[in-house]
């Protein structure tokens, strides 16, 4: 069962324009109460290894808990809903601090 903050590898297919695409890690940001119901669609923030000076991205250092192999940035501006059938692997969990930073950034981007 998925939990908020899980780092998953997704098959996002061929990107259009500057969308995130192909096989890439992402952080699950769907609420726990929604995930408990076993949804077929979840909300994720894709990750990139390209670190930019951007207020819409959250930098995540690799560790044993998240399973990332390199320093990555959560591209909050690329929030998307994906079918759970796109999940190819589960590498770990980003943890509550990083998840909180991602959710704060999303709230700013979406004016919530």
N, CA, C and O atoms as a printed pandas DataFrame, in Angstrom:
     atom_number atom_name residue_name chain_id  residue_number  x_coord  y_coord  z_coord
0              1         N          UNK        A               1    0.838   -1.185    0.000
1              2        CA          UNK        A               1    0.000    0.000    0.000
2              3         C          UNK        A               1    0.883    1.249    0.000
3              4         O          UNK        A               1    1.878    1.313    0.721
4              5         N          UNK        A               2    0.516    2.222   -0.800
5              6        CA          UNK        A               2    1.266    3.473   -0.878
6              7         C          UNK        A               2    0.977    4.360    0.324
7              8         O          UNK        A               2   -0.102    4.303    0.914
8              9         N          UNK        A               3    1.966    5.185    0.677
9             10        CA          UNK        A               3    1.803    6.178    1.730
10            11         C          UNK        A               3    2.319    7.519    1.211
11            12         O          UNK        A               3    3.145    7.545    0.298
12            13         N          UNK        A               4    1.843    8.641    1.781
13            14        CA          UNK        A               4    2.347    9.936    1.349
14            15         C          UNK        A               4    3.864   10.015    1.546
15            16         O          UNK        A               4    4.396    9.572    2.564
16            17         N          UNK        A               5    4.541   10.583    0.556
17            18        CA          UNK        A               5    5.993   10.705    0.618
18            19         C          UNK        A               5    6.730    9.552   -0.030
19            20         O          UNK        A               5    7.949    9.617   -0.191
20            21         N          UNK        A               6    6.017    8.493   -0.410
21            22        CA          UNK        A               6    6.689    7.377   -1.070
22            23         C          UNK        A               6    7.371    7.843   -2.349
23            24         O          UNK        A               6    6.828    8.658   -3.095
24            25         N          UNK        A               7    8.562    7.320   -2.591
25            26        CA          UNK        A               7    9.287    7.583   -3.827
26            27         C          UNK        A               7    9.059    6.368   -4.719
27            28         O          UNK        A               7    9.428    5.246   -4.371
28            29         N          UNK        A               8    8.449    6.610   -5.864
29            30        CA          UNK        A               8    8.129    5.544   -6.806
30            31         C          UNK        A               8    8.761    5.865   -8.150
31            32         O          UNK        A               8    9.000    7.029   -8.471
32            33         N          UNK        A               9    9.030    4.828   -8.933
33            34        CA          UNK        A               9    9.502    5.008  -10.301
34            35         C          UNK        A               9    8.303    4.813  -11.210
35            36         O          UNK        A               9    7.610    3.798  -11.138
36            37         N          UNK        A              10    8.067    5.796  -12.064
37            38        CA          UNK        A              10    6.909    5.779  -12.952
38            39         C          UNK        A              10    7.329    5.664  -14.406
39            40         O          UNK        A              10    8.411    6.104  -14.793
40            41         N          UNK        A              11    6.459    5.069  -15.199
41            42        CA          UNK        A              11    6.592    5.110  -16.649
42            43         C          UNK        A              11    5.618    6.185  -17.120
43            44         O          UNK        A              11    4.415    5.944  -17.220
44            45         N          UNK        A              12    6.148    7.376  -17.408
45            46        CA          UNK        A              12    5.295    8.505  -17.791
46            47         C          UNK        A              12    5.117    8.635  -19.296
47            48         O          UNK        A              12    4.435    9.544  -19.769
48            49         N          UNK        A              13    5.729    7.729  -20.045
49            50        CA          UNK        A              13    5.566    7.782  -21.491
50            51         C          UNK        A              13    6.361    8.915  -22.117
51            52         O          UNK        A              13    7.235    9.507  -21.483
52            53         N          UNK        A              14    6.045    9.204  -23.365
53            54        CA          UNK        A              14    6.752   10.231  -24.116
54            55         C          UNK        A              14    6.276   11.611  -23.680
55            56         O          UNK        A              14    5.076   11.887  -23.695
56            57         N          UNK        A              15    7.213   12.483  -23.288
57            58        CA          UNK        A              15    6.813   13.820  -22.847
58            59         C          UNK        A              15    6.425   14.720  -24.018
59            60         O          UNK        A              15    6.909   14.541  -25.135
60            61         N          UNK        A              16    5.559   15.673  -23.757
61            62        CA          UNK        A              16    5.233   16.713  -24.725
62            63         C          UNK        A              16    5.808   18.019  -24.190
63            64         O          UNK        A              16    5.638   18.337  -23.013
64            65         N          UNK        A              17    6.478   18.763  -25.033
65            66        CA          UNK        A              17    7.072   20.023  -24.596
66            67         C          UNK        A              17    8.078   19.794  -23.491
67            68         O          UNK        A              17    8.978   18.964  -23.623
68            69         N          UNK        A              18    7.928   20.535  -22.387
69            70        CA          UNK        A              18    8.866   20.406  -21.270
70            71         C          UNK        A              18    8.302   19.566  -20.134
71            72         O          UNK        A              18    8.779   19.663  -19.004
72            73         N          UNK        A              19    7.286   18.736  -20.416
73            74        CA          UNK        A              19    6.738   17.834  -19.406
74            75         C          UNK        A              19    7.780   16.825  -18.956
75            76         O          UNK        A              19    8.713   16.496  -19.688
76            77         N          UNK        A              20    7.594   16.336  -17.719
77            78        CA          UNK        A              20    8.393   15.205  -17.255
78            79         C          UNK        A              20    7.897   13.970  -18.000
79            80         O          UNK        A              20    6.698   13.818  -18.232
80            81         N          UNK        A              21    8.808   13.104  -18.368
81            82        CA          UNK        A              21    8.394   11.917  -19.099
82            83         C          UNK        A              21    9.347   10.763  -18.893
83            84         O          UNK        A              21   10.266   10.819  -18.076
84            85         N          UNK        A              22    9.102    9.721  -19.655
85            86        CA          UNK        A              22    9.892    8.498  -19.645
86            87         C          UNK        A              22    9.829    7.829  -18.268
87            88         O          UNK        A              22    8.861    8.027  -17.534
88            89         N          UNK        A              23   10.849    7.038  -17.908
89            90        CA          UNK        A              23   10.908    6.415  -16.581
90            91         C          UNK        A              23   11.582    7.399  -15.638
91            92         O          UNK        A              23   12.714    7.819  -15.874
92            93         N          UNK        A              24   10.887    7.763  -14.573
93            94        CA          UNK        A              24   11.456    8.743  -13.659
94            95         C          UNK        A              24   10.866    8.564  -12.276
95            96         O          UNK        A              24    9.715    8.150  -12.133
96            97         N          UNK        A              25   11.666    8.880  -11.240
97            98        CA          UNK        A              25   11.138    8.814   -9.880
98            99         C          UNK        A              25   10.195    9.981   -9.616
99           100         O          UNK        A              25   10.285   11.032  -10.251
100          101         N          UNK        A              26    9.300    9.773   -8.676
101          102        CA          UNK        A              26    8.353   10.810   -8.278
102          103         C          UNK        A              26    7.990   10.586   -6.817
103          104         O          UNK        A              26    8.124    9.480   -6.294
104          105         N          UNK        A              27    7.531   11.648   -6.168
105          106        CA          UNK        A              27    7.083   11.566   -4.776
106          107         C          UNK        A              27    5.553   11.586   -4.762
107          108         O          UNK        A              27    4.926   12.451   -5.373
108          109         N          UNK        A              28    4.969   10.626   -4.060
109          110        CA          UNK        A              28    3.514   10.560   -3.910
110          111         C          UNK        A              28    3.087   11.643   -2.925
111          112         O          UNK        A              28    3.604   11.710   -1.810
112          113         N          UNK        A              29    2.133   12.500   -3.338
113          114        CA          UNK        A              29    1.649   13.570   -2.464
114          115         C          UNK        A              29    0.167   13.413   -2.115
115          116         O          UNK        A              29   -0.390   14.262   -1.418
116          117         N          UNK        A              30   -0.465   12.367   -2.576
117          118        CA          UNK        A              30   -1.869   12.093   -2.261
118          119         C          UNK        A              30   -2.036   11.903   -0.762
119          120         O          UNK        A              30   -1.171   11.317   -0.110
120          121         N          UNK        A              31   -3.143   12.393   -0.210
121          122        CA          UNK        A              31   -3.421   12.286    1.218
122          123         C          UNK        A              31   -3.558   10.831    1.662
123          124         O          UNK        A              31   -4.043    9.985    0.910
124          125         N          UNK        A              32   -3.126   10.551    2.887
125          126        CA          UNK        A              32   -3.174    9.183    3.449
126          127         C          UNK        A              32   -4.583    8.613    3.428
127          128         O          UNK        A              32   -4.769    7.439    3.109
128          129         N          UNK        A              33   -5.577    9.428    3.762
129          130        CA          UNK        A              33   -6.957    8.920    3.805
130          131         C          UNK        A              33   -7.443    8.506    2.418
131          132         O          UNK        A              33   -8.271    7.603    2.295
132          133         N          UNK        A              34   -6.941    9.154    1.384
133          134        CA          UNK        A              34   -7.291    8.775    0.014
134          135         C          UNK        A              34   -6.553    7.491   -0.368
135          136         O          UNK        A              34   -7.140    6.578   -0.949
136          137         N          UNK        A              35   -5.262    7.432   -0.037
137          138        CA          UNK        A              35   -4.469    6.238   -0.356
138          139         C          UNK        A              35   -5.004    4.997    0.348
139          140         O          UNK        A              35   -4.907    3.891   -0.183
140          141         N          UNK        A              36   -5.568    5.174    1.541
141          142        CA          UNK        A              36   -6.127    4.037    2.297
142          143         C          UNK        A              36   -7.260    3.363    1.538
143          144         O          UNK        A              36   -7.545    2.187    1.764
144          145         N          UNK        A              37   -7.909    4.098    0.641
145          146        CA          UNK        A              37   -9.009    3.532   -0.140
146          147         C          UNK        A              37   -8.563    2.785   -1.380
147          148         O          UNK        A              37   -9.394    2.261   -2.122
148          149         N          UNK        A              38   -7.236    2.729   -1.617
149          150        CA          UNK        A              38   -6.725    2.002   -2.783
150          151         C          UNK        A              38   -7.117    2.626   -4.109
151          152         O          UNK        A              38   -7.672    1.942   -4.969
152          153         N          UNK        A              39   -6.840    3.919   -4.294
153          154        CA          UNK        A              39   -7.232    4.592   -5.537
154          155         C          UNK        A              39   -6.488    4.033   -6.750
155          156         O          UNK        A              39   -5.409    3.456   -6.623
156          157         N          UNK        A              40   -7.080    4.214   -7.916
157          158        CA          UNK        A              40   -6.415    3.802   -9.155
158          159         C          UNK        A              40   -5.671    4.966   -9.801
159          160         O          UNK        A              40   -4.928    4.779  -10.765
160          161         N          UNK        A              41   -5.874    6.171   -9.263
161          162        CA          UNK        A              41   -5.162    7.368   -9.719
162          163         C          UNK        A              41   -4.635    8.087   -8.487
163          164         O          UNK        A              41   -5.360    8.268   -7.508
164          165         N          UNK        A              42   -3.357    8.502   -8.537
165          166        CA          UNK        A              42   -2.730    9.211   -7.422
166          167         C          UNK        A              42   -2.083   10.493   -7.932
167          168         O          UNK        A              42   -1.915   10.678   -9.138
168          169         N          UNK        A              43   -1.720   11.382   -6.998
169          170        CA          UNK        A              43   -1.042   12.615   -7.355
170          171         C          UNK        A              43    0.436   12.485   -6.982
171          172         O          UNK        A              43    0.784   12.026   -5.894
172          173         N          UNK        A              44    1.293   12.902   -7.914
173          174        CA          UNK        A              44    2.742   12.787   -7.723
174          175         C          UNK        A              44    3.435   14.060   -8.177
175          176         O          UNK        A              44    2.902   14.840   -8.966
176          177         N          UNK        A              45    4.650   14.244   -7.650
177          178        CA          UNK        A              45    5.543   15.302   -8.109
178          179         C          UNK        A              45    6.779   14.603   -8.672
179          180         O          UNK        A              45    7.501   13.941   -7.926
180          181         N          UNK        A              46    7.037   14.740   -9.976
181          182        CA          UNK        A              46    8.205   14.094  -10.583
182          183         C          UNK        A              46    9.518   14.672  -10.056
183          184         O          UNK        A              46    9.581   15.830   -9.641
184          185         N          UNK        A              47   10.558   13.848  -10.081
185          186        CA          UNK        A              47   11.892   14.263   -9.659
186          187         C          UNK        A              47   12.816   14.382  -10.861
187          188         O          UNK        A              47   12.619   13.729  -11.885
188          189         N          UNK        A              48   13.826   15.229  -10.713
189          190        CA          UNK        A              48   14.869   15.376  -11.722
190          191         C          UNK        A              48   16.211   15.468  -11.016
191          192         O          UNK        A              48   16.290   15.906   -9.868
192          193         N          UNK        A              49   17.265   15.053  -11.708
193          194        CA          UNK        A              49   18.614   15.208  -11.154
194          195         C          UNK        A              49   19.216   16.564  -11.513
195          196         O          UNK        A              49   20.297   16.913  -11.040
196          197         N          UNK        A              50   18.511   17.326  -12.354
197          198        CA          UNK        A              50   18.957   18.668  -12.720
198          199         C          UNK        A              50   18.490   19.635  -11.637
199          200         O          UNK        A              50   17.293   19.878  -11.483
200          201         N          UNK        A              51   19.437   20.180  -10.896
201          202        CA          UNK        A              51   19.118   21.098   -9.797
202          203         C          UNK        A              51   19.158   22.522  -10.342
203          204         O          UNK        A              51   20.181   22.971  -10.858
204          205         N          UNK        A              52   18.035   23.226  -10.223
205          206        CA          UNK        A              52   17.927   24.604  -10.701
206          207         C          UNK        A              52   17.654   25.521   -9.517
207          208         O          UNK        A              52   17.076   25.080   -8.524
208          209         N          UNK        A              53   18.053   26.775   -9.599
209          210        CA          UNK        A              53   17.676   27.726   -8.551
210          211         C          UNK        A              53   16.223   28.152   -8.772
211          212         O          UNK        A              53   15.965   29.153   -9.441
212          213         N          UNK        A              54   15.291   27.410   -8.222
213          214        CA          UNK        A              54   13.873   27.654   -8.466
214          215         C          UNK        A              54   13.087   27.549   -7.166
215          216         O          UNK        A              54   13.304   26.629   -6.377
216          217         N          UNK        A              55   12.185   28.481   -6.947
217          218        CA          UNK        A              55   11.350   28.437   -5.744
218          219         C          UNK        A              55   10.223   27.422   -5.879
219          220         O          UNK        A              55    9.485   27.190   -4.922
220          221         N          UNK        A              56   10.080   26.812   -7.058
221          222        CA          UNK        A              56    9.025   25.813   -7.253
222          223         C          UNK        A              56    9.557   24.382   -7.189
223          224         O          UNK        A              56    8.842   23.432   -7.507
224          225         N          UNK        A              57   10.816   24.236   -6.777
225          226        CA          UNK        A              57   11.415   22.912   -6.667
226          227         C          UNK        A              57   11.996   22.711   -5.270
227          228         O          UNK        A              57   12.490   23.651   -4.648
228          229         N          UNK        A              58   11.929   21.471   -4.789
229          230        CA          UNK        A              58   12.446   21.102   -3.468
230          231         C          UNK        A              58   13.576   20.103   -3.671
231          232         O          UNK        A              58   13.377   19.052   -4.280
232          233         N          UNK        A              59   14.763   20.427   -3.164
233          234        CA          UNK        A              59   15.928   19.552   -3.323
234          235         C          UNK        A              59   15.876   18.432   -2.284
235          236         O          UNK        A              59   15.589   18.660   -1.109
236          237         N          UNK        A              60   16.162   17.209   -2.757
237          238        CA          UNK        A              60   16.151   16.023   -1.897
238          239         C          UNK        A              60   17.507   15.339   -2.015
239          240         O          UNK        A              60   17.923   14.955   -3.109
240          241         N          UNK        A              61   18.197   15.187   -0.883
241          242        CA          UNK        A              61   19.459   14.461   -0.877
242          243         C          UNK        A              61   19.190   12.969   -0.767
243          244         O          UNK        A              61   18.268   12.560   -0.060
244          245         N          UNK        A              62   19.983   12.147   -1.458
245          246        CA          UNK        A              62   19.765   10.704   -1.388
246          247         C          UNK        A              62   20.124   10.147   -0.011
247          248         O          UNK        A              62   21.071   10.607    0.627
248          249         N          UNK        A              63   19.364    9.160    0.434
249          250        CA          UNK        A              63   19.683    8.439    1.662
250          251         C          UNK        A              63   19.047    7.051    1.590
251          252         O          UNK        A              63   18.351    6.723    0.629
252          253         N          UNK        A              64   19.296    6.245    2.620
253          254        CA          UNK        A              64   18.771    4.876    2.616
254          255         C          UNK        A              64   17.250    4.848    2.671
255          256         O          UNK        A              64   16.626    3.932    2.135
256          257         N          UNK        A              65   16.650    5.843    3.314
257          258        CA          UNK        A              65   15.193    5.864    3.468
258          259         C          UNK        A              65   14.475    6.146    2.153
259          260         O          UNK        A              65   13.449    5.530    1.865
260          261         N          UNK        A              66   15.009    7.078    1.344
261          262        CA          UNK        A              66   14.295    7.408    0.106
262          263         C          UNK        A              66   14.752    6.576   -1.092
263          264         O          UNK        A              66   14.047    6.511   -2.099
264          265         N          UNK        A              67   15.911    5.946   -0.998
265          266        CA          UNK        A              67   16.382    5.071   -2.060
266          267         C          UNK        A              67   16.862    5.776   -3.312
267          268         O          UNK        A              67   17.110    5.125   -4.327
268          269         N          UNK        A              68   17.000    7.095   -3.266
269          270        CA          UNK        A              68   17.482    7.817   -4.437
270          271         C          UNK        A              68   18.987    7.600   -4.593
271          272         O          UNK        A              68   19.708    7.457   -3.605
272          273         N          UNK        A              69   19.451    7.575   -5.838
273          274        CA          UNK        A              69   20.875    7.360   -6.095
274          275         C          UNK        A              69   21.631    8.665   -6.289
275          276         O          UNK        A              69   22.862    8.668   -6.302
276          277         N          UNK        A              70   20.917    9.772   -6.438
277          278        CA          UNK        A              70   21.566   11.061   -6.664
278          279         C          UNK        A              70   20.703   12.176   -6.083
279          280         O          UNK        A              70   19.498   12.016   -5.888
280          281         N          UNK        A              71   21.347   13.306   -5.812
281          282        CA          UNK        A              71   20.610   14.489   -5.358
282          283         C          UNK        A              71   19.576   14.818   -6.430
283          284         O          UNK        A              71   19.882   14.817   -7.622
284          285         N          UNK        A              72   18.369   15.095   -6.000
285          286        CA          UNK        A              72   17.272   15.307   -6.942
286          287         C          UNK        A              72   16.439   16.509   -6.525
287          288         O          UNK        A              72   16.524   16.975   -5.389
288          289         N          UNK        A              73   15.639   17.000   -7.452
289          290        CA          UNK        A              73   14.723   18.098   -7.159
290          291         C          UNK        A              73   13.306   17.652   -7.480
291          292         O          UNK        A              73   13.032   17.121   -8.556
292          293         N          UNK        A              74   12.411   17.879   -6.524
293          294        CA          UNK        A              74   10.988   17.619   -6.745
294          295         C          UNK        A              74   10.438   18.801   -7.529
295          296         O          UNK        A              74   10.440   19.931   -7.041
296          297         N          UNK        A              75    9.977   18.544   -8.722
297          298        CA          UNK        A              75    9.503   19.598   -9.622
298          299         C          UNK        A              75    8.019   19.857   -9.363
299          300         O          UNK        A              75    7.152   19.372  -10.090
300          301         N          UNK        A              76    7.750   20.625   -8.320
301          302        CA          UNK        A              76    6.374   20.854   -7.874
302          303         C          UNK        A              76    5.506   21.489   -8.952
303          304         O          UNK        A              76    4.291   21.291   -8.960
304          305         N          UNK        A              77    6.104   22.238   -9.849
305          306        CA          UNK        A              77    5.361   22.847  -10.946
306          307         C          UNK        A              77    4.843   21.806  -11.936
307          308         O          UNK        A              77    4.046   22.126  -12.819
308          309         N          UNK        A              78    5.296   20.558  -11.787
309          310        CA          UNK        A              78    4.857   19.470  -12.662
310          311         C          UNK        A              78    3.933   18.484  -11.943
311          312         O          UNK        A              78    3.852   17.319  -12.332
312          313         N          UNK        A              79    3.243   18.937  -10.906
313          314        CA          UNK        A              79    2.270   18.093  -10.206
314          315         C          UNK        A              79    1.358   17.438  -11.232
315          316         O          UNK        A              79    0.868   18.089  -12.154
316          317         N          UNK        A              80    1.138   16.134  -11.056
317          318        CA          UNK        A              80    0.240   15.460  -11.995
318          319         C          UNK        A              80   -0.447   14.276  -11.358
319          320         O          UNK        A              80    0.029   13.703  -10.378
320          321         N          UNK        A              81   -1.568   13.927  -11.934
321          322        CA          UNK        A              81   -2.306   12.736  -11.535
322          323         C          UNK        A              81   -1.919   11.625  -12.490
323          324         O          UNK        A              81   -1.884   11.821  -13.704
324          325         N          UNK        A              82   -1.626   10.445  -11.931
325          326        CA          UNK        A              82   -1.222    9.310  -12.759
326          327         C          UNK        A              82   -1.941    8.050  -12.298
327          328         O          UNK        A              82   -2.284    7.907  -11.125
328          329         N          UNK        A              83   -2.159    7.161  -13.220
329          330        CA          UNK        A              83   -2.733    5.862  -12.884
330          331         C          UNK        A              83   -1.698    5.052  -12.111
331          332         O          UNK        A              83   -0.508    5.106  -12.421
332          333         N          UNK        A              84   -2.142    4.311  -11.118
333          334        CA          UNK        A              84   -1.215    3.496  -10.335
334          335         C          UNK        A              84   -0.565    2.410  -11.198
335          336         O          UNK        A              84    0.470    1.862  -10.820
336          337         N          UNK        A              85   -1.153    2.097  -12.339
337          338        CA          UNK        A              85   -0.543    1.116  -13.245
338          339         C          UNK        A              85    0.757    1.630  -13.854
339          340         O          UNK        A              85    1.512    0.854  -14.440
340          341         N          UNK        A              86    1.029    2.934  -13.724
341          342        CA          UNK        A              86    2.288    3.508  -14.217
342          343         C          UNK        A              86    3.452    3.265  -13.254
343          344         O          UNK        A              86    4.607    3.486  -13.618
344          345         N          UNK        A              87    3.162    2.814  -12.029
345          346        CA          UNK        A              87    4.217    2.572  -11.047
346          347         C          UNK        A              87    4.994    1.320  -11.440
347          348         O          UNK        A              87    4.422    0.246  -11.624
348          349         N          UNK        A              88    6.316    1.483  -11.564
349          350        CA          UNK        A              88    7.185    0.367  -11.930
350          351         C          UNK        A              88    8.000   -0.137  -10.742
351          352         O          UNK        A              88    8.408   -1.298  -10.713
352          353         N          UNK        A              89    8.241    0.746   -9.751
353          354        CA          UNK        A              89    9.057    0.358   -8.602
354          355         C          UNK        A              89    8.782    1.321   -7.454
355          356         O          UNK        A              89    8.282    2.428   -7.653
356          357         N          UNK        A              90    9.118    0.874   -6.261
357          358        CA          UNK        A              90    8.999    1.690   -5.044
358          359         C          UNK        A              90   10.375    1.673   -4.408
359          360         O          UNK        A              90   10.874    0.608   -4.044
360          361         N          UNK        A              91   11.016    2.869   -4.265
361          362        CA          UNK        A              91   12.386    2.882   -3.762
362          363         C          UNK        A              91   12.500    3.252   -2.298
363          364         O          UNK        A              91   13.512    2.945   -1.668
364          365         N          UNK        A              92   11.492    3.903   -1.737
365          366        CA          UNK        A              92   11.557    4.317   -0.337
366          367         C          UNK        A              92   10.553    5.395   -0.037
367          368         O          UNK        A              92    9.504    5.474   -0.677
368          369         N          UNK        A              93   10.874    6.245    0.953
369          370        CA          UNK        A              93    9.989    7.325    1.345
370          371         C          UNK        A              93   10.845    8.568    1.622
371          372         O          UNK        A              93   11.889    8.479    2.267
372          373         N          UNK        A              94   10.397    9.711    1.134
373          374        CA          UNK        A              94   11.128   10.963    1.288
374          375         C          UNK        A              94   11.110   11.480    2.722
375          376         O          UNK        A              94   11.966   12.282    3.097
376          377         N          UNK        A              95   10.158   11.037    3.522
377          378        CA          UNK        A              95   10.073   11.457    4.915
378          379         C          UNK        A              95    9.177   12.663    5.113
379          380         O          UNK        A              95    8.870   13.379    4.159
380          381         N          UNK        A              96    8.751   12.894    6.362
381          382        CA          UNK        A              96    7.783   13.950    6.643
382          383         C          UNK        A              96    8.301   15.372    6.419
383          384         O          UNK        A              96    7.520   16.254    6.060
384          385         N          UNK        A              97    9.586   15.613    6.619
385          386        CA          UNK        A              97   10.120   16.966    6.427
386          387         C          UNK        A              97   10.088   17.341    4.948
387          388         O          UNK        A              97    9.594   18.410    4.588
388          389         N          UNK        A              98   10.610   16.468    4.094
389          390        CA          UNK        A              98   10.619   16.732    2.650
390          391         C          UNK        A              98    9.184   16.791    2.121
391          392         O          UNK        A              98    8.856   17.673    1.327
392          393         N          UNK        A              99    8.333   15.869    2.549
393          394        CA          UNK        A              99    6.939   15.886    2.107
394          395         C          UNK        A              99    6.280   17.210    2.501
395          396         O          UNK        A              99    5.533   17.786    1.710
396          397         N          UNK        A             100    6.547   17.688    3.696
397          398        CA          UNK        A             100    6.005   18.970    4.136
398          399         C          UNK        A             100    6.476   20.121    3.270
399          400         O          UNK        A             100    5.693   21.008    2.933
400          401         N          UNK        A             101    7.762   20.112    2.905
401          402        CA          UNK        A             101    8.305   21.161    2.037
402          403         C          UNK        A             101    7.647   21.116    0.658
403          404         O          UNK        A             101    7.329   22.155    0.080
404          405         N          UNK        A             102    7.448   19.911    0.139
405          406        CA          UNK        A             102    6.792   19.768   -1.169
406          407         C          UNK        A             102    5.355   20.279   -1.081
407          408         O          UNK        A             102    4.909   21.025   -1.953
408          409         N          UNK        A             103    4.636   19.887   -0.046
409          410        CA          UNK        A             103    3.241   20.329    0.087
410          411         C          UNK        A             103    3.144   21.838    0.295
411          412         O          UNK        A             103    2.210   22.464   -0.207
412          413         N          UNK        A             104    4.085   22.435    1.021
413          414        CA          UNK        A             104    4.107   23.897    1.178
414          415         C          UNK        A             104    4.320   24.571   -0.164
415          416         O          UNK        A             104    3.657   25.561   -0.473
416          417         N          UNK        A             105    5.232   24.049   -0.961
417          418        CA          UNK        A             105    5.504   24.611   -2.278
418          419         C          UNK        A             105    4.291   24.473   -3.170
419          420         O          UNK        A             105    3.956   25.399   -3.908
420          421         N          UNK        A             106    3.622   23.322   -3.115
421          422        CA          UNK        A             106    2.404   23.137   -3.902
422          423         C          UNK        A             106    1.329   24.138   -3.497
423          424         O          UNK        A             106    0.637   24.696   -4.348
424          425         N          UNK        A             107    1.195   24.361   -2.196
425          426        CA          UNK        A             107    0.192   25.307   -1.692
426          427         C          UNK        A             107    0.483   26.712   -2.234
427          428         O          UNK        A             107   -0.444   27.433   -2.602
428          429         N          UNK        A             108    1.757   27.104   -2.285
429          430        CA          UNK        A             108    2.116   28.412   -2.840
430          431         C          UNK        A             108    1.815   28.480   -4.334
431          432         O          UNK        A             108    1.266   29.471   -4.815
432          433         N          UNK        A             109    2.173   27.428   -5.064
433          434        CA          UNK        A             109    1.942   27.407   -6.505
434          435         C          UNK        A             109    0.468   27.447   -6.854
435          436         O          UNK        A             109    0.070   28.074   -7.836
436          437         N          UNK        A             110   -0.345   26.771   -6.041
437          438        CA          UNK        A             110   -1.781   26.663   -6.327
438          439         C          UNK        A             110   -2.606   27.710   -5.600
439          440         O          UNK        A             110   -3.832   27.733   -5.711
440          441         N          UNK        A             111   -1.923   28.587   -4.846
441          442        CA          UNK        A             111   -2.584   29.659   -4.089
442          443         C          UNK        A             111   -3.650   29.086   -3.147
443          444         O          UNK        A             111   -4.784   29.564   -3.106
444          445         N          UNK        A             112   -3.262   28.058   -2.398
445          446        CA          UNK        A             112   -4.186   27.414   -1.449
446          447         C          UNK        A             112   -3.996   27.953   -0.043
447          448         O          UNK        A             112   -4.688   27.526    0.881
